[in-house]
Amino acid sequence: MKVYISGMITSLKHDQYRKAFKNAVKYVEEQGHEAVDPSVLGTPEQHSWNYYMRKAIPQLCECDAIYMLEGYGNSRGALIEKNLAEQLDMVVMYESIEKLKDETELLND
């Protein structure tokens, strides 16, 4: 599956969101999927929010699923991406659920 990573960018510092997106890419790829990371399009200081959304939405539309990072509910862009993914009948995955599964597996080992 081709999986689009979605989460908060605009209100976070560059190193904060880049770390979150890089970790998500690693996780998605470890699961055997291809990750699409829109955070590599540039920084909020380089272009407007509208510019990035216009670049990111076509990337999302090429994917089979969307992976929602923790805190996505505080991001206007991530909420738009999630809504679009749902309307397109894409698989919606959540980082917080995956972390919970991983922690449960560790406790059961």
N, C-alpha and C positions, 0 to 999 in steps of 0.2 A: 504494500500500500504506500501511496505517497501521502505524507502527513504534514500539514501546515501547522506551524507553531504560532500560537496567538497569546498575547499577554500585554501587560502594561509597559509602555516605553516612555511616553512623553513626560510624565511627572517624576521619573526616576533618573538618577545619575547614570551616565554612560556605562560605567563599570558594573553597576547593579543589574541593569537589564541585559547587558551582554553576557554576564555570568549565568543568569537565569535561562536565557535562550540557548547558550552553549551547552548547559547541562541537559536541557530538554532535547536538543539535537542528539547528544550522546545517548540518552535514554531511548529515544525513538529508533535510532540506528541499531542499538543493542537488541531491540525487539524484532529486528529484521526488516524494518521499513526505511523508506527514503524520506529524509526530513527536509522541509522547506523552511528556511529561516529568514523572515522578512526584516529582522533587525539589522541585517547586513546591507540594507539599502542606503543607509546613511544615518546621520545623527539629527535630532530635532533642531539643532542650531543651523544645519545646512539648508533645510527646506521646510516648508509649511506642513502641518498635519494633513491638509487636503492633498498635497503632492504625494506624500507617502501612502495615503489610503488609495489613491488612484493607481499607484504602482503595486500595492499589496493585493488588492482585490483580484486582479487577473491571476496572480500566483495562487491564491486560494482556490479559484475556480478550476485550476488544473489538478487539484488534489482530490484524494478519495476520503480524507478524514481531516479533522482539526483537533489539535491538542491544546487544551486551555491551561495556561499557567496559573498558579495560585495568584489570587488578587485580580484576576481578569475582570471581575465585576466592577472594579473601580476605573476601568478603562473604556471610554466611549468607543474607541476603535475596535477593541477586542469584543465588545458586546455586538457591534455591527457585524463583525466577522462571524461570530457564533450564530447570530440570527440568520445570516446568509447561508452558512453551512447547513443549518437545520432546514431551511427552505429548500435547499438543494439535495436533501436526504443524504447528507454526508454523515459518516460516523463521527460522533463527538466524544472525545476522551478528555479526562480531567487529571491534571497533575496530582492534586490532593488525594484522589482515590488511588492512583498508582502508588503514591508514597505510603498510604495506609496499607495497601496489599503487601508492599515490600517489607514494611515493619512487622506485619503479622507473620509473614514467612520466616523472618529472622527469629521471632519469638517461638515459633513452632519447631525450629531446628534443634 
